[in-house]
Amino acid sequence: MKYTVPALSLAAVAGLLAACGGGGGGGGASSTPATVQMGSVAVSLTDAPACGFDAVNVTVSKVRINQSASASDTDSGWTDITLSPARKINLLNLNNGTLEALGTASLSAGHYSQLRLVLDGGANSNTVVKTGTTTEVPLDTPSALTSGIKLVNEFDVAAGQRVDLVLDFDACKSIVTKGNSGGYNLKPVVKVVPTALNGISGFVATAALGSHVAVSAQQNGVVVAATTPNPSTGEFALARLPAGNYDVVITADGYAANVVGAVPVTASAMTQLSTAAAPIAPAVSLSGNISGSVTQTPASSTEPAQVAALQSITGGPTVTLKYTLTPIGGGAYTLAKLPVTAPRYVAYSTTLPLVFGTANTVLPAGQYRVDASANGYAAKSVPVVNIATADQSNVNFALTP
């Protein structure tokens, strides 16, 4: 069962989550004495958009919960939410705040320190479909199959109360290529996000929607959350953000970026940037490409590198316009169709419509800072890469610890 959260109150969401409960509790929950105070937990799945894929399919078999942070998969004390049969989910259907309810379980009141998402290992259970193709390519997912994806999260269950957990599965950062083999590994990037409906919403003009539009919420150039607008209406929702200020970046192939600076987000409301009657309309721009390679010394058999193109707005934020992952262990990358025209910028205001103007940037229009990073390696940066007159290749990085 899938549903779009922006159309529902939190109370309605809670009811739907309970109604969608799949599987059941394990680990002895059903035999708990009546004198033990009980609560419950409901778990749902959502997603950020993927890069270069039309489908990212994962098959969920269960969610496991334990009070001990150090419990192994064979230790006692686990309560399982089991999906029977295991459910194949296209993560790309779960953007703009959409949730897939995985189920509920009864838990003894107390503090819980470990949460695991377990995937099924059957043939074609976990696959990707590259953009422009129809063939499902298997994902290699060994760690998730044996013991589950271990998530960093602690939560308390009160007697007679239910805790709602939402697992945000970032497909874009989770799919990495295996060298030159043409295959893919799943290196899951999953975080637990607030259940309450909050965040940033708005509309992008439909004229740009066929151009790979992406909307992201960033802090200091780091992408915290991202989504793609509804392909028919242009509506977007960056849902379930921690309270704070974010820079919202809207990019589309063949258009200049739009940046809204310092957008405030509270813990319990959506901040609106535009309406259907007055959507954000990107300006047409020429584009260029940056490409090169990343080497990792010592070589890594598990870690890809991330490469990002950033611009700094004078008196405003530094933002990432595009990023990509290399194959595992490094390799070639391309940052394609970066705008040559300077971003359109406006500081957030409650007065709509927002009026964008051409941003003054620290680097001239068409010039980018390019950063490369990988877990366990020191980040490197090329301070100026100029695509104003020509594509730039051989922008290479050598990463070391």
C-alpha positions as CSV (number, residue, x, y, z in Angstrom):
1,M,0.0,0.0,0.0
2,K,1.4,3.4,-1.0
3,Y,0.0,6.8,-0.2
4,T,1.2,10.4,-0.4
5,V,1.6,11.9,3.0
6,P,1.0,15.6,2.2
7,A,-2.7,14.9,1.6
8,L,-3.1,13.3,5.1
9,S,-3.1,14.5,8.7
10,L,-0.7,12.9,11.0
11,A,-3.5,11.1,12.7
12,A,-4.7,9.7,9.4
13,V,-1.1,8.6,8.6
14,A,-1.0,6.7,11.9
15,G,-4.2,5.0,11.1
16,L,-3.0,3.9,7.7
17,L,0.3,2.7,9.1
18,A,-1.6,0.5,11.5
19,A,-3.9,-0.8,8.8
20,C,-1.0,-1.7,6.6
21,G,0.8,-3.7,9.2
22,G,2.5,-6.6,7.5
23,G,3.9,-9.7,9.1
24,G,4.0,-9.8,12.9
25,G,6.2,-9.5,15.9
26,G,8.8,-12.1,16.6
27,G,11.3,-12.6,19.4
28,G,8.7,-13.7,21.9
29,A,6.5,-10.6,21.9
30,S,3.3,-12.7,21.9
31,S,4.3,-14.6,25.0
32,T,5.1,-11.5,27.1
33,P,3.3,-11.6,30.5
34,A,0.2,-9.4,30.8
35,T,1.8,-7.5,33.6
36,V,4.5,-6.1,31.3
37,Q,3.6,-2.7,29.9
38,M,3.4,-2.8,26.2
39,G,3.7,-0.3,23.4
40,S,4.1,-0.7,19.6
41,V,6.2,0.4,16.7
42,A,5.2,1.1,13.0
43,V,7.9,1.2,10.3
44,S,7.6,2.8,6.8
45,L,10.0,3.3,3.9
46,T,10.6,6.4,1.8
47,D,13.3,7.5,-0.7
48,A,15.3,10.2,-2.3
49,P,15.7,10.1,-6.1
50,A,18.3,8.0,-7.9
51,C,20.9,9.1,-10.5
52,G,20.6,7.5,-13.9
53,F,18.0,4.8,-13.2
54,D,14.3,4.4,-14.1
55,A,13.8,1.8,-11.3
56,V,15.7,0.8,-8.1
57,N,14.0,-2.3,-6.7
58,V,14.6,-3.8,-3.3
59,T,12.7,-6.7,-1.8
60,V,12.1,-6.3,1.9
61,S,11.7,-9.4,4.0
62,K,11.7,-8.1,7.5
63,V,12.5,-5.3,9.9
64,R,14.3,-6.4,13.1
65,I,14.4,-4.5,16.5
66,N,16.5,-5.1,19.6
67,Q,17.1,-3.2,22.8
68,S,20.8,-4.0,22.7
69,A,23.0,-2.1,20.3
70,S,25.6,-4.9,20.3
71,A,23.2,-7.8,19.7
72,S,24.2,-10.0,16.7
73,D,21.7,-11.4,14.3
74,T,21.7,-14.7,16.1
75,D,21.4,-13.3,19.6
76,S,18.1,-13.4,21.5
77,G,15.9,-10.4,22.2
78,W,14.9,-9.6,18.6
79,T,11.4,-8.6,17.6
80,D,10.7,-9.0,13.9
81,I,8.2,-7.3,11.6
82,T,8.1,-10.0,8.9
83,L,6.7,-9.3,5.4
84,S,5.1,-12.5,4.0
85,P,5.6,-12.7,1.2
86,A,8.6,-10.4,1.0
87,R,7.7,-7.2,-0.8
88,K,9.5,-5.9,-3.9
89,I,9.5,-2.1,-3.8
90,N,10.6,0.4,-6.5
91,L,12.3,3.0,-4.4
92,L,11.8,5.6,-7.1
93,N,8.1,5.6,-6.5
94,L,8.6,6.8,-2.9
95,N,9.7,10.4,-3.4
96,N,7.9,13.7,-2.5
97,G,6.9,12.3,0.9
98,T,5.3,9.1,-0.3
99,L,5.5,6.2,2.2
100,E,5.4,2.4,1.9
101,A,4.2,0.9,5.2
102,L,6.2,-2.1,6.2
103,G,4.2,-3.1,9.2
104,T,3.8,-2.9,13.0
105,A,4.9,-4.9,16.1
106,S,4.2,-4.9,19.8
107,L,7.2,-4.1,22.0
108,S,7.7,-4.0,25.7
109,A,7.9,-0.4,27.0
110,G,11.6,0.7,27.1
111,H,14.6,1.9,25.2
112,Y,15.6,0.3,21.9
113,S,19.0,0.7,20.4
114,Q,19.2,-1.4,17.2
115,L,17.1,-1.4,14.0
116,R,17.8,-3.6,10.9
117,L,16.3,-3.7,7.5
118,V,16.6,-7.2,5.9
119,L,16.4,-7.8,2.2
120,D,15.4,-10.9,0.4
121,G,18.1,-12.7,-1.6
122,G,16.1,-14.5,-4.3
123,A,16.7,-14.1,-8.0
124,N,15.8,-10.7,-9.3
125,S,14.8,-9.6,-5.8
126,N,17.0,-6.5,-5.8
127,T,17.6,-4.9,-9.2
128,V,18.0,-1.6,-11.1
129,V,16.8,-0.5,-14.5
130,K,19.1,2.0,-16.2
131,T,17.5,5.1,-17.7
132,G,16.3,4.5,-21.2
133,T,16.3,0.7,-20.9
134,T,13.8,-2.0,-19.7
135,T,16.1,-4.7,-18.4
136,E,16.4,-5.4,-14.7
137,V,20.1,-5.7,-13.7
138,P,20.7,-7.6,-10.5
139,L,22.2,-5.8,-7.5
140,D,24.9,-7.5,-5.4
141,T,23.7,-7.1,-1.8
142,P,25.7,-9.5,0.4
143,S,25.7,-7.6,3.7
144,A,22.0,-6.8,3.6
145,L,21.1,-10.4,3.0
146,T,23.0,-12.0,5.8
147,S,22.2,-9.9,8.8
148,G,20.3,-6.9,7.6
149,I,21.2,-3.2,7.1
150,K,22.1,-1.9,10.5
151,L,20.6,1.6,11.1
152,V,21.8,4.2,13.5
153,N,18.8,5.0,15.6
154,E,17.6,4.8,19.2
155,F,14.1,5.3,20.3
156,D,11.8,4.9,23.4
157,V,8.5,3.0,23.5
158,A,6.1,4.2,26.2
159,A,3.4,1.9,27.6
160,G,0.2,2.2,25.6
161,Q,1.8,4.4,22.9
162,R,3.0,3.8,19.4
163,V,6.3,5.0,17.8
164,D,6.3,5.6,14.1
165,L,9.6,5.2,12.3
166,V,10.3,6.2,8.7
167,L,13.4,4.8,6.9
168,D,14.8,7.1,4.2
169,F,16.6,4.9,1.6
170,D,18.8,7.1,-0.5
171,A,18.9,5.2,-3.8
172,C,21.2,7.7,-5.5
173,K,24.0,7.2,-3.0
174,S,23.3,3.5,-2.5
175,I,23.9,2.2,-6.1
176,V,27.6,1.9,-7.1
177,T,29.1,0.3,-10.1
178,K,31.5,-2.6,-9.8
179,G,34.6,-1.4,-11.7
180,N,34.3,-2.1,-15.5
181,S,32.1,-5.2,-15.1
182,G,28.8,-3.4,-15.8
183,G,27.3,-4.7,-12.6
184,Y,26.1,-2.9,-9.5
185,N,26.6,-3.2,-5.8
186,L,24.0,-2.0,-3.3
187,K,25.8,-0.1,-0.5
188,P,22.8,1.0,1.5
189,V,22.6,4.6,2.7
190,V,19.5,4.6,4.9
191,K,18.7,6.9,7.8
192,V,15.8,7.2,10.2
193,V,13.8,10.5,9.6
194,P,11.0,12.2,11.5
195,T,7.5,10.8,10.9
196,A,5.8,14.2,11.4
197,L,5.0,15.9,8.1
198,N,7.2,18.9,7.9
199,G,9.8,20.2,5.4
200,I,9.7,22.3,2.2
201,S,7.1,22.3,-0.6
202,G,6.4,24.1,-3.9
203,F,5.9,23.9,-7.6
204,V,8.3,24.0,-10.6
205,A,7.0,25.2,-14.0
206,T,5.9,22.2,-16.1
207,A,7.9,23.4,-19.1
208,A,11.1,22.2,-17.4
209,L,9.8,18.9,-16.2
210,G,11.2,16.8,-19.1
211,S,14.7,18.0,-18.3
212,H,15.6,15.8,-15.3
213,V,14.6,18.3,-12.7
214,A,16.0,17.8,-9.2
215,V,15.2,19.7,-6.0
216,S,17.5,19.4,-3.0
217,A,17.7,20.9,0.5
218,Q,21.3,21.7,1.4
219,Q,23.4,22.9,4.3
220,N,26.8,24.3,3.6
221,G,26.7,22.7,0.1
222,V,25.9,19.2,1.6
223,V,22.7,17.6,0.1
224,V,20.6,16.7,3.1
225,A,17.5,15.6,1.1
226,A,16.5,15.6,-2.5
227,T,13.4,14.8,-4.7
228,T,12.0,15.1,-8.2
229,P,8.8,17.0,-8.9
230,N,5.6,15.3,-9.8
231,P,5.9,14.8,-13.6
232,S,2.4,16.1,-14.3
233,T,2.0,19.0,-11.9
234,G,5.5,20.0,-11.0
235,E,4.7,19.8,-7.3
236,F,7.6,18.8,-5.0
237,A,7.9,18.1,-1.3
238,L,11.2,17.8,0.7
239,A,9.6,16.0,3.6
240,R,10.7,15.1,7.1
241,L,13.6,17.4,7.5
242,P,15.2,18.1,10.9
243,A,14.3,21.6,12.0
244,G,16.7,24.3,10.8
245,N,17.6,26.4,7.8
246,Y,18.2,25.0,4.3
247,D,19.3,26.3,0.9
248,V,16.9,24.9,-1.7
249,V,18.5,24.2,-5.1
250,I,16.5,23.4,-8.2
251,T,18.4,22.1,-11.3
252,A,17.3,20.9,-14.7
253,D,19.3,20.0,-17.8
254,G,19.4,23.0,-20.1
255,Y,18.4,25.5,-17.4
256,A,20.1,27.8,-14.9
257,A,19.8,26.7,-11.3
258,N,17.4,28.4,-9.0
259,V,18.5,28.8,-5.4
260,V,16.4,29.9,-2.4
261,G,18.7,30.8,0.5
262,A,18.0,30.1,4.2
263,V,14.6,28.5,4.0
264,P,13.4,27.9,7.6
265,V,11.9,24.5,8.5
266,T,10.1,23.8,11.8
267,A,9.5,20.4,13.3
268,S,5.8,20.4,12.5
269,A,4.9,22.4,9.3
270,M,5.7,22.6,5.6
271,T,7.4,25.8,4.3
272,Q,6.0,26.7,0.9
273,L,8.2,28.3,-1.7
274,S,5.7,28.6,-4.6
275,T,2.2,27.8,-5.7
276,A,0.6,26.0,-8.7
277,A,-0.6,29.4,-9.9
278,A,2.9,30.9,-9.7
279,P,5.5,28.1,-10.0
280,I,9.3,28.5,-10.0
281,A,10.2,28.9,-13.7
282,P,13.9,28.2,-14.4
283,A,15.7,30.2,-17.1
284,V,17.2,28.6,-20.2
285,S,21.0,28.2,-20.1
286,L,23.8,26.7,-22.2
287,S,25.5,23.8,-20.5
288,G,28.8,22.0,-20.3
289,N,30.5,18.9,-18.9
290,I,33.2,18.2,-16.4
291,S,34.9,14.8,-16.4
292,G,37.9,13.0,-15.2
293,S,38.9,10.2,-12.8
294,V,39.4,9.5,-9.1
295,T,42.1,7.2,-7.8
296,Q,42.1,5.9,-4.2
297,T,45.4,4.9,-2.6
298,P,45.3,2.4,-1.0
299,A,42.8,0.9,-3.3
300,S,39.4,0.3,-1.9
301,S,37.2,-2.8,-2.7
302,T,34.2,-1.3,-1.0
303,E,34.1,2.5,-1.2
304,P,33.2,4.7,-4.2
305,A,34.1,8.3,-4.4
306,Q,31.7,11.2,-4.7
307,V,32.5,14.1,-7.1
308,A,30.5,17.4,-6.8
309,A,30.4,20.7,-8.7
310,L,29.8,23.7,-6.4
311,Q,29.2,27.4,-6.7
312,S,29.4,30.1,-4.0
313,I,26.9,33.0,-4.2
314,T,28.4,36.3,-3.0
315,G,26.8,37.2,0.3
316,G,24.8,33.9,0.1
317,P,25.4,30.1,0.4
318,T,27.7,27.7,-1.3
319,V,25.6,25.1,-3.1
320,T,26.1,21.8,-4.9
321,L,24.6,21.9,-8.4
322,K,25.4,18.3,-9.4
323,Y,27.2,15.3,-7.9
324,T,27.9,11.7,-9.0
325,L,29.6,8.6,-7.7
326,T,32.5,6.8,-9.2
327,P,32.7,3.0,-9.4
328,I,33.8,1.2,-6.2
329,G,37.5,2.0,-5.6
330,G,37.5,5.0,-7.9
331,G,37.4,5.5,-11.6
332,A,35.9,7.7,-14.3
333,Y,33.2,10.2,-13.6
334,T,31.2,12.8,-15.6
335,L,29.2,15.8,-14.2
336,A,27.0,16.3,-17.2
337,K,25.0,19.4,-18.4
338,L,26.1,21.9,-15.8
339,P,24.7,25.3,-16.5
340,V,27.0,28.0,-17.9
341,T,24.6,30.8,-16.8
342,A,24.9,31.9,-13.2
343,P,22.3,30.7,-10.7
344,R,19.1,32.6,-10.1
345,Y,19.0,33.5,-6.4
346,V,16.6,34.9,-3.8
347,A,16.7,34.9,0.0
348,Y,13.7,33.2,1.5
349,S,10.7,35.4,2.2
350,T,7.1,34.6,3.3
351,T,5.9,36.9,0.5
352,L,5.1,34.8,-2.6
353,P,5.9,34.7,-5.4
354,L,9.6,34.8,-4.7
355,V,11.4,37.1,-7.2
356,F,14.7,35.6,-8.4
357,G,17.6,37.6,-9.8
358,T,20.9,36.6,-11.4
359,A,23.2,35.8,-8.6
360,N,26.6,37.4,-8.1
361,T,28.9,34.4,-7.7
362,V,32.4,34.2,-6.2
363,L,33.6,32.5,-9.4
364,P,32.4,34.0,-12.7
365,A,29.4,32.3,-14.4
366,G,30.3,28.9,-15.9
367,Q,33.1,28.3,-13.4
368,Y,32.9,25.7,-10.6
369,R,34.8,24.3,-7.7
370,V,34.9,20.6,-7.9
371,D,35.3,18.4,-4.8
372,A,36.1,14.7,-4.5
373,S,35.6,12.7,-1.3
374,A,35.3,9.1,-0.1
375,N,34.8,7.5,3.3
376,G,38.2,7.0,4.9
377,Y,40.0,9.3,2.5
378,A,40.9,13.0,2.8
379,A,38.7,15.2,0.5
380,K,40.4,17.0,-2.4
381,S,39.3,20.1,-4.3
382,V,40.0,21.7,-7.7
383,P,39.2,25.4,-7.0
384,V,38.4,26.5,-10.5
385,V,37.1,24.5,-13.4
386,N,35.9,26.7,-16.4
387,I,33.2,25.3,-18.7
388,A,32.1,28.8,-20.0
389,T,33.6,28.1,-23.4
390,A,34.4,24.4,-23.6
391,D,33.9,21.1,-21.7
392,Q,36.6,20.2,-19.3
393,S,38.1,16.7,-19.1
394,N,41.0,15.3,-17.1
395,V,39.9,16.9,-13.9
396,N,41.5,14.2,-11.9
397,F,41.8,13.5,-8.2
398,A,44.2,11.3,-6.1
399,L,42.6,10.5,-2.8
400,T,44.7,9.2,0.2
401,P,43.7,8.7,3.9
